[in-house]
């Protein structure tokens, strides 16, 4: 992204990883977080969630703008303290809700503007991997669909029921909810699948809409002859969203543009707090059942 910024360097607690990255991109391998913060204007924070607060507060101390990977923090109290400190220091704190920058989602949002929603069903599943052991699937996977539904519909959750499988943390989660406007919402997230799945199925008054986020496709099926035969014929329209525009590139470009122009972040700390709050509600309900 040379038109937007200069990549100075990288810091990671694993020296071999940061050295490999530095060699690959011909950048500096910083020996500590503090030495990196003395040399940059902005950072992308991708450390594990339990360290978001500690790293974020250090960045604020140095006056460094942050793109904080989701969820914004481990707890709502930590997130609110980060928000308050960033505002006081006049530091940009943008939350990495990356799917909002997915061109497919933006296309889907445009399609839904003219539709009367009946229901939305999402599936976000992945096979078990060692690095997801004891990771909360609600905070890691389902959180994407929680903020996407609000983005696509502008609706908030009303009645909500959560079910799942949990040992230390939920590894499989299902949510049945109803929005304040009456849309039925079903969400499933899992680390127990044998197949990677990222889909959204939307039913409206007029159409059935199926979006596959892995294949970058949207299929719209509608009645060809409304009000006709008992078994009406249907027609389908397939929309392919080119993948050359990567959500991560768009998100990073947006973050840097907001920093340079001193604009309000596209995804604010408050957005991150609301997503965390809803994720916590679902996760705690599963753990306590």
Secondary structure by P-SEA (a helix, b strand, c coil): ccccccccccccccaaaaaaaaaaacccccccaaaaaacccbbbbbccccaaaaaaaaaaaacccccccccccccaaaaaaaaaaaaaacbbbbccccccccaaaaaaaaaaccccccbbbbbbbbcccccccccccccccaaaaaaaaaaaccccccbbbbbbcccccccbbbbbbccccbbbbbbbbbccccbbbbbbbbbcccbbbbbbccccbbbbbbbcccccccbbbbbbbbbbbbccccaaaaaaaaaaaaaaacccccccaaaaaaaaaaaaaaaaaaaac
